[in-house]
Amino acid sequence: MLFSVINTYLRDRYASLQDLCEDLQVDRSQLEDRLAQAGFVYNPAQNKFW
């Protein structure tokens, strides 16, 4: 579910993962680590997790 919510926010509200993390006051490395545990990696060119 986290994967889906983050990708929706990236698609609809934020130009980058950094923008999302700053606005929502989320630690970027913790978010990336959490999603990496589920097999997802951030792609900055596409601005989404795969």
Beta strands, then each sheet from edge to edge (+ up, - down):
strand 1: 42-43
strand 2: 48-49
sheet 1: 1+ 2-
end
